[in-house]
């Protein structure tokens, strides 16, 4: 496989066409874990059951593979953060003796908030390296003796920790009352988790800062995974950067569980109009007056969109005077804030920290370069966030292009189908 792709779009040609997006990775991973819990409660071996349209993302396929190999002593999640966190809670509460490990970068991503919460519940967890980080060993005891029904957890770091606890909560002997301390990061992901739990037969009460879940039994369910709004964001950027472009994205729903549906709102001031159709969403390049630009750009509920929107705004010369909601980007596949600062400088733009929670994007003051080479930092979203800039830069080079397999394996083929030269 090539370790560098060069992207080129013939000058002046609008991008026209239709794409069918892959299933949502976030929905797929939750559906798989909920199905595994339903099987475990009924005393059956894991099976996919009636979960349909799973994402093709490597993270989802890794989770599926590991759930299908319960006898393995070691579960290697590779670089899949969601898989690590969900399987930690699953194995700890479903009496699985497991060692969970991953790539060197995965071993730098904290898991202590989750493992400490599980230990308070009664799980036996041992760090095999640096305390608070993978790899970890789960030592199952029978029966699982739940030490407490009430937990408090920092809600500002990662919604995946909270989602992992919520999904196993109904299988606990006492259930769980989970108090979320501080600001709740990525709230739509928690709402997605609870909605999918409801689809599998489990109810909850969310009162103030606490979520209450009684002991209940999951039921296997018909669940069709929606198309991926996160994956849609790159096509929004492409349309925003190429006048006259018009794309139909198949499979997207206007009333979605996914917080990343916010891309339709965020991209409107950058020049994309969204129209629901019978099969999905129609994206059309449009003009938006500079006077109507937001003064505050908030990614608190959709942090995975930040890289795409920042790269697009910089390429269009749009200033973003106040940006909030980026804190969780520090602990993703890479330190995404540092990565964006480095790559945006190649455009002549600057992502400046105003304080611990606020940033500003200063757009380029000089013409964009004719040739741009992007380092991806082993991060799928870095590759896909900058690829659309081929719409306004003659030659864009993306290193380690296969990194997109983590969430969107067909991304480069979809680009080619629209007439983008990818070689």
C-alpha positions as CSV (number, residue, x, y, z in Angstrom):
1,X,0.0,0.0,0.0
2,X,1.2,3.5,-0.8
3,X,2.2,5.6,2.2
4,X,1.3,8.9,0.5
5,X,-1.7,9.9,-1.6
6,X,-1.8,12.9,-3.9
7,X,-5.2,14.5,-4.4
8,X,-6.1,16.7,-7.4
9,X,-9.4,18.1,-8.7
10,X,-9.6,19.6,-12.2
11,X,-9.8,23.4,-11.9
12,X,-13.2,24.9,-12.0
13,X,-15.2,21.7,-12.2
14,X,-18.0,21.5,-9.6
15,X,-18.4,18.2,-7.7
16,X,-21.7,16.5,-8.6
17,X,-22.9,13.1,-7.6
18,X,-24.4,10.7,-5.0
19,X,-22.8,8.7,-2.2
20,X,-24.1,6.0,0.1
21,X,-22.5,6.4,3.5
22,X,-21.3,3.6,5.8
23,X,-23.1,2.9,9.0
24,X,-22.4,5.0,12.1
25,X,-19.4,3.6,14.1
26,X,-20.9,5.0,17.3
27,X,-24.2,3.4,16.9
28,X,-22.7,0.1,15.7
29,X,-20.4,-0.3,18.7
30,X,-23.2,0.4,21.1
31,X,-25.5,-2.0,19.3
32,X,-22.9,-4.8,19.4
33,X,-22.3,-4.4,23.1
34,X,-26.0,-4.3,23.9
35,X,-26.6,-7.4,21.8
36,X,-23.7,-9.1,23.7
37,X,-25.3,-8.2,27.0
38,X,-28.7,-9.5,25.9
39,X,-27.1,-12.8,24.9
40,X,-25.1,-13.0,28.2
41,X,-28.3,-12.4,30.3
42,X,-30.1,-15.2,28.4
43,X,-27.2,-17.6,28.8
44,X,-26.4,-17.7,25.1
45,X,-23.2,-17.3,23.2
46,X,-22.8,-14.0,21.5
47,X,-24.4,-13.6,18.1
48,X,-25.0,-10.5,15.9
49,X,-28.7,-11.4,15.9
50,X,-31.0,-8.8,14.3
51,X,-28.5,-5.9,14.3
52,X,-28.2,-4.7,10.7
53,X,-26.1,-2.3,8.6
54,X,-23.1,-2.4,10.9
55,X,-20.3,0.1,10.1
56,X,-17.4,-1.1,7.9
57,X,-15.1,0.8,10.3
58,X,-12.1,-1.1,11.6
59,X,-13.1,-0.2,15.2
60,X,-16.5,-1.9,14.7
61,X,-15.0,-4.9,13.0
62,X,-12.5,-5.2,15.9
63,X,-15.2,-5.1,18.5
64,X,-17.2,-7.7,16.6
65,X,-14.2,-10.0,16.2
66,X,-13.4,-9.9,19.9
67,X,-17.0,-10.5,21.0
68,X,-16.9,-13.6,18.8
69,X,-13.8,-14.9,20.5
70,X,-14.8,-15.1,24.2
71,X,-12.3,-17.9,24.9
72,X,-9.3,-15.6,24.1
73,X,-7.2,-14.8,27.1
74,X,-6.1,-11.5,25.5
75,X,-8.3,-9.0,23.7
76,X,-6.2,-6.7,21.6
77,X,-8.3,-3.7,20.7
78,X,-5.6,-2.2,18.4
79,X,-6.3,1.6,18.3
80,X,-10.0,1.4,19.1
81,X,-10.7,3.6,22.1
82,X,-14.5,3.0,22.2
83,X,-13.8,-0.8,22.0
84,X,-11.3,-0.6,24.9
85,X,-13.7,1.2,27.2
86,X,-16.8,-0.7,26.3
87,X,-15.1,-4.1,26.6
88,X,-13.5,-3.2,29.9
89,X,-16.9,-2.6,31.5
90,X,-18.3,-5.7,29.8
91,X,-15.6,-8.1,30.8
92,X,-15.4,-6.7,34.4
93,X,-19.1,-7.2,35.1
94,X,-19.7,-10.3,33.0
95,X,-17.0,-12.3,34.8
96,X,-14.4,-12.5,32.1
97,X,-10.8,-13.2,33.0
98,X,-9.2,-11.0,30.3
99,X,-6.1,-9.0,29.5
100,X,-7.0,-5.9,27.4
101,X,-4.3,-4.2,25.4
102,X,-3.8,-2.2,22.3
103,X,-1.3,-0.1,20.2
104,X,1.3,2.0,21.8
105,X,-0.9,5.1,21.4
106,X,-3.8,3.2,23.0
107,X,-1.6,2.6,26.0
108,X,-1.2,6.4,26.3
109,X,-4.9,7.0,26.5
110,X,-6.3,7.2,30.0
111,X,-8.8,4.7,31.3
112,X,-8.4,5.2,35.1
113,X,-11.7,7.1,35.5
114,X,-13.6,4.0,34.2
115,X,-11.5,1.3,36.0
116,X,-11.7,3.1,39.3
117,X,-15.5,3.3,39.0
118,X,-15.7,-0.4,38.1
119,X,-13.4,-1.2,41.1
120,X,-15.8,0.7,43.4
121,X,-18.6,-1.5,42.0
122,X,-16.6,-4.7,42.9
123,X,-14.5,-5.5,39.9
124,X,-10.9,-6.7,40.2
125,X,-8.7,-4.8,37.8
126,X,-4.9,-4.7,37.6
127,X,-2.7,-2.3,35.7
128,X,0.0,-4.1,33.8
129,X,2.0,-0.9,33.0
130,X,1.4,2.7,33.9
131,X,-1.3,3.1,36.5
132,X,-4.5,4.5,35.0
133,X,-3.6,3.3,31.5
134,X,-3.9,0.1,29.4
135,X,-2.9,-2.7,29.3
136,X,-5.1,-4.0,32.1
137,X,-6.0,-7.4,33.5
138,X,-9.5,-8.2,34.7
139,X,-9.7,-10.9,37.3
140,X,-13.2,-12.2,37.5
141,X,-14.7,-13.5,40.7
142,X,-17.9,-15.6,41.0
143,X,-20.5,-14.5,41.9
144,X,-20.0,-10.8,41.1
145,X,-20.5,-9.0,44.5
146,X,-21.6,-5.5,43.9
147,X,-20.2,-3.2,46.6
148,X,-22.3,-0.1,45.9
149,X,-25.3,1.0,43.9
150,X,-24.2,4.7,43.7
151,X,-21.3,6.1,41.8
152,X,-20.0,9.6,40.9
153,X,-17.9,10.1,37.8
154,X,-16.3,13.0,36.1
155,X,-18.5,13.8,33.1
156,X,-16.2,16.3,31.5
157,X,-13.5,13.9,30.2
158,X,-15.0,11.3,28.0
159,X,-18.6,10.3,27.4
160,X,-17.4,6.8,26.5
161,X,-16.5,6.1,30.2
162,X,-20.1,7.0,31.2
163,X,-21.7,5.1,28.3
164,X,-19.7,2.0,29.2
165,X,-21.1,2.1,32.8
166,X,-24.6,2.9,31.7
167,X,-24.8,-0.1,29.3
168,X,-23.7,-2.6,32.0
169,X,-25.8,-1.0,34.7
170,X,-29.0,-3.1,34.2
171,X,-27.0,-6.3,34.4
172,X,-25.7,-5.4,37.9
173,X,-27.5,-7.1,40.9
174,X,-28.4,-3.7,42.3
175,X,-28.6,-1.6,39.2
176,X,-26.8,1.8,39.2
177,X,-27.4,5.4,40.1
178,X,-24.7,7.4,38.3
179,X,-24.0,11.0,39.3
180,X,-22.2,13.0,36.6
181,X,-19.8,15.5,38.2
182,X,-19.0,18.8,36.5
183,X,-19.7,19.7,32.9
184,X,-21.1,16.9,30.8
185,X,-18.9,16.4,27.7
186,X,-20.5,15.2,24.4
187,X,-24.0,14.8,25.9
188,X,-25.5,13.6,22.6
189,X,-23.4,10.4,22.9
190,X,-25.0,9.7,26.3
191,X,-28.4,10.4,24.9
192,X,-27.6,8.0,22.0
193,X,-26.5,5.3,24.5
194,X,-29.7,5.6,26.5
195,X,-31.9,5.6,23.4
196,X,-30.3,2.4,22.1
197,X,-30.6,0.8,25.5
198,X,-34.3,1.6,25.3
199,X,-34.4,-0.1,21.9
200,X,-33.0,-3.2,23.6
201,X,-35.7,-3.1,26.3
202,X,-34.1,-1.1,29.2
203,X,-35.5,2.0,30.8
204,X,-33.8,4.8,32.8
205,X,-34.5,8.0,34.7
206,X,-32.3,11.0,34.2
207,X,-32.9,13.5,37.0
208,X,-30.7,16.5,37.3
209,X,-27.1,15.3,37.3
210,X,-27.9,11.7,38.0
211,X,-29.0,8.7,35.8
212,X,-30.8,5.9,37.5
213,X,-31.1,2.4,36.0
214,X,-32.7,-0.5,37.8
215,X,-31.7,-4.2,37.3
216,X,-33.4,-5.2,34.1
217,X,-33.1,-7.8,31.3
218,X,-32.0,-6.8,27.8
219,X,-34.0,-8.2,24.9
220,X,-32.6,-8.9,21.5
221,X,-34.0,-6.3,19.1
222,X,-34.3,-5.4,15.5
223,X,-31.9,-2.5,15.2
224,X,-30.8,-0.9,11.9
225,X,-27.7,1.3,12.2
226,X,-28.1,4.8,10.7
227,X,-25.7,6.2,8.1
228,X,-22.8,8.0,9.6
229,X,-23.1,11.8,10.1
230,X,-19.5,12.0,11.2
231,X,-18.5,10.6,7.8
232,X,-20.9,13.1,6.1
233,X,-18.8,16.0,7.5
234,X,-16.0,15.6,5.0
235,X,-18.4,15.8,2.0
236,X,-19.9,19.0,3.6
237,X,-16.4,20.5,3.6
238,X,-15.8,19.5,0.0
239,X,-19.0,21.2,-1.1
240,X,-18.2,24.3,0.9
241,X,-14.8,24.6,-0.8
242,X,-15.9,24.1,-4.4
243,X,-18.5,26.5,-5.9
244,X,-21.4,24.9,-7.8
245,X,-21.0,21.6,-6.1
246,X,-24.1,19.5,-5.3
247,X,-24.0,16.1,-3.6
248,X,-26.7,13.6,-2.5
249,X,-25.7,11.7,0.7
250,X,-27.9,8.6,0.9
251,X,-29.0,7.1,4.2
252,X,-28.8,10.1,6.5
253,X,-31.8,10.8,8.8
254,X,-33.0,14.3,9.7
255,X,-34.0,13.1,13.2
256,X,-30.9,11.3,14.2
257,X,-29.4,9.8,17.4
258,X,-26.1,11.2,16.3
259,X,-24.8,14.5,17.7
260,X,-22.7,15.0,14.6
261,X,-25.8,15.8,12.7
262,X,-24.8,19.3,13.9
263,X,-22.6,19.5,10.8
264,X,-25.5,20.7,8.8
265,X,-25.8,23.7,11.1
266,X,-22.1,24.3,11.4
267,X,-21.5,24.2,7.7
268,X,-24.3,26.6,6.7
269,X,-22.3,29.7,7.4
270,X,-19.4,28.2,5.5
271,X,-21.5,27.8,2.4
272,X,-23.5,24.6,2.4
273,X,-27.3,24.4,2.3
274,X,-28.9,21.1,3.4
275,X,-32.2,19.8,2.1
276,X,-33.8,16.5,3.3
277,X,-34.8,14.2,0.5
278,X,-36.6,10.8,0.5
279,X,-33.3,9.0,0.6
280,X,-31.0,11.2,2.7
281,X,-29.6,14.8,2.4
282,X,-28.9,17.0,-0.6
283,X,-25.9,19.3,-0.1
284,X,-25.6,22.4,-2.2
285,X,-22.9,25.1,-2.3
286,X,-24.3,28.5,-1.4
287,X,-23.2,32.0,-0.5
288,X,-23.3,33.1,3.2
289,X,-22.6,36.7,4.1
290,X,-19.6,37.3,6.3
291,X,-21.7,39.5,8.6
292,X,-23.7,36.4,9.5
293,X,-20.8,34.4,10.8
294,X,-21.1,33.1,14.3
295,X,-19.0,34.8,17.0
296,X,-18.8,31.5,19.0
297,X,-18.3,28.1,17.5
298,X,-19.3,25.4,20.0
299,X,-18.1,21.8,19.5
300,X,-19.0,20.6,23.0
301,X,-21.7,18.3,21.8
302,X,-19.8,17.3,18.6
303,X,-16.0,17.3,19.1
304,X,-15.3,14.9,16.2
305,X,-16.4,17.6,13.8
306,X,-13.9,20.2,15.0
307,X,-11.0,19.2,12.7
308,X,-13.1,19.2,9.6
309,X,-14.7,22.6,10.3
310,X,-11.5,24.2,11.3
311,X,-9.7,23.1,8.2
312,X,-12.5,24.2,6.0
313,X,-12.8,27.6,7.7
314,X,-9.1,28.2,7.4
315,X,-9.1,27.3,3.7
316,X,-12.0,29.7,3.1
317,X,-10.3,32.5,5.0
318,X,-12.9,32.6,7.7
319,X,-12.0,33.8,11.2
320,X,-13.4,31.9,14.2
321,X,-13.0,34.4,17.1
322,X,-14.2,32.1,19.9
323,X,-14.1,28.2,19.7
324,X,-15.2,26.1,22.7
325,X,-15.7,22.4,23.4
326,X,-12.3,21.1,22.2
327,X,-11.0,19.8,25.6
328,X,-11.6,16.1,24.8
329,X,-9.5,16.3,21.7
330,X,-6.4,16.0,23.8
331,X,-7.0,12.3,24.5
332,X,-8.1,11.1,21.1
333,X,-6.0,9.1,18.6
334,X,-3.5,11.9,18.9
335,X,-3.5,15.3,20.7
336,X,-5.8,16.7,18.0
337,X,-5.4,20.3,19.2
338,X,-1.6,20.2,18.8
339,X,-1.9,18.3,15.5
340,X,-4.4,20.9,14.1
341,X,-2.1,23.8,15.2
342,X,0.8,22.2,13.3
343,X,-1.1,21.5,10.1
344,X,-3.1,24.7,10.0
345,X,0.2,26.6,10.1
346,X,1.0,25.1,6.7
347,X,-2.0,27.1,5.4
348,X,-0.8,30.3,7.1
349,X,-3.6,29.9,9.7
350,X,-3.2,29.8,13.5
351,X,-5.2,28.0,16.1
352,X,-4.6,30.1,19.3
353,X,-5.5,29.2,22.9
354,X,-7.2,32.2,24.5
355,X,-7.5,30.4,27.8
356,X,-7.9,26.8,29.1
357,X,-11.3,26.3,27.5
358,X,-11.3,28.8,24.5
359,X,-9.5,29.0,21.2
360,X,-9.5,31.2,18.2
361,X,-8.8,30.5,14.5
362,X,-6.9,33.2,12.8
363,X,-7.2,32.7,9.0
364,X,-4.4,33.0,6.5
365,X,-3.4,36.5,5.4
366,X,-1.6,35.3,2.3
367,X,-2.9,33.2,-0.6
368,X,-3.1,29.5,0.0
369,X,-0.1,27.4,-1.1
370,X,-0.3,25.5,-4.4
371,X,0.9,22.4,-2.8
372,X,0.1,21.1,0.7
373,X,1.4,18.0,2.5
374,X,-0.5,16.9,5.6
375,X,0.9,14.7,8.3
376,X,-1.9,12.5,9.8
377,X,-0.4,11.6,13.2
378,X,-2.0,8.1,13.0
379,X,-5.4,9.8,13.1
380,X,-8.1,9.0,10.6
381,X,-9.9,12.3,11.1
382,X,-6.7,14.3,10.3
383,X,-6.5,12.6,6.9
384,X,-10.2,13.1,6.0
385,X,-10.5,16.6,7.5
386,X,-7.7,18.0,5.2
387,X,-8.5,15.9,2.1
388,X,-11.3,18.3,1.0
389,X,-8.8,21.1,0.6
390,X,-8.0,19.6,-2.8
391,X,-11.1,21.6,-3.9
392,X,-9.1,24.8,-3.5
393,X,-5.4,23.8,-3.5
394,X,-3.9,22.4,-6.6
395,X,-2.1,19.5,-5.0
396,X,-2.8,18.0,-1.5
397,X,-0.6,15.2,-0.3
398,X,-1.9,13.0,2.6
399,X,0.6,10.7,4.4
400,X,-0.4,7.3,5.8
401,X,-3.7,7.4,3.8
402,X,-4.7,3.9,5.0
403,X,-5.4,5.4,8.5
404,X,-8.9,6.1,7.3
405,X,-9.8,2.4,7.7
406,X,-10.4,3.1,11.4
407,X,-13.7,4.7,10.6
408,X,-14.3,5.0,6.9
409,X,-12.4,2.4,4.8
410,X,-14.1,3.4,1.5
411,X,-13.3,7.1,1.8
412,X,-10.7,7.3,-1.0
413,X,-12.9,5.2,-3.3
414,X,-15.8,7.6,-2.6
415,X,-13.5,10.6,-3.5
416,X,-12.6,8.9,-6.8
417,X,-16.2,8.3,-7.6
418,X,-16.7,12.1,-7.6
419,X,-13.9,12.8,-10.0
420,X,-11.2,13.5,-7.5
421,X,-7.8,12.2,-8.7
422,X,-6.3,10.1,-5.9
423,X,-3.0,8.5,-6.8
